[in-house]
């Protein structure tokens, strides 16, 4: 069961990275918000930098959970 969560979180992280450079469809736009701290960046950088941050953070969390909690090693 934890693999399903990790797979969904990985897909979300990859989509965040993709939508940092391509605008998401209107139906999905509300799912890919960015943390509020990024409002201090220039307007054109808020969404790309925020989505890259969220995507890399979620992928890093997936790797951390897989290695520490599930004991996955290569």
C-alpha positions as CSV (number, residue, x, y, z in Angstrom):
1,X,0.0,0.0,0.0
2,X,2.8,2.5,0.6
3,X,3.9,2.0,-2.9
4,X,0.7,3.4,-4.3
5,X,1.2,6.6,-2.2
6,X,4.8,6.9,-3.4
7,X,3.7,6.3,-7.0
8,X,1.0,9.0,-6.8
9,X,3.4,11.4,-5.1
10,X,6.1,10.8,-7.8
11,X,3.5,11.5,-10.5
12,X,2.6,14.7,-8.8
13,X,6.2,15.7,-8.5
14,X,6.9,15.0,-12.2
15,X,3.8,16.9,-13.2
16,X,4.8,19.9,-11.0
17,X,8.1,20.0,-12.9
18,X,6.4,19.7,-16.2
19,X,3.9,22.4,-15.4
20,X,6.7,24.7,-14.3
21,X,7.5,25.2,-17.9
22,X,4.1,24.5,-19.6
23,X,0.9,26.1,-18.3
24,X,-1.5,23.4,-17.0
25,X,-5.0,23.0,-18.3
26,X,-7.6,25.1,-16.5
27,X,-9.2,22.1,-14.8
28,X,-5.8,21.1,-13.2
29,X,-4.6,24.6,-12.4
30,X,-5.9,24.6,-8.8
31,X,-4.0,21.3,-8.0
32,X,-0.6,22.8,-8.8
33,X,-0.4,25.8,-6.4
34,X,2.8,27.2,-5.1
35,X,3.8,28.1,-1.5
36,X,3.0,31.7,-0.6
37,X,6.7,32.6,0.2
38,X,7.3,32.7,-3.6
39,X,5.2,35.9,-4.0
40,X,8.3,37.9,-3.2
41,X,9.9,36.9,-6.4
42,X,9.3,38.8,-9.6
43,X,5.9,38.0,-11.2
44,X,7.3,36.0,-14.1
45,X,9.2,33.7,-11.7
46,X,6.6,33.0,-9.1
47,X,4.9,30.0,-10.8
48,X,8.0,28.4,-12.4
49,X,10.2,28.6,-9.4
50,X,7.4,27.6,-7.0
51,X,6.4,24.6,-9.1
52,X,10.0,23.4,-9.5
53,X,10.5,23.7,-5.7
54,X,7.3,21.7,-5.0
55,X,8.2,19.1,-7.6
56,X,11.8,18.6,-6.4
57,X,10.6,18.5,-2.8
58,X,8.0,15.9,-3.4
59,X,10.4,13.7,-5.4
60,X,13.0,14.1,-2.7
61,X,10.4,13.1,-0.1
62,X,9.5,10.0,-2.1
63,X,13.2,9.0,-2.2
64,X,13.6,9.7,1.5
65,X,10.5,7.6,2.4
66,X,11.6,4.8,0.1
67,X,15.1,4.6,1.5
68,X,14.5,5.1,5.2
69,X,11.0,3.8,5.9
70,X,10.7,1.0,3.3
71,X,14.4,0.1,3.3
72,X,14.9,0.2,-0.4
73,X,18.5,0.1,-1.6
74,X,19.7,-0.3,-5.1
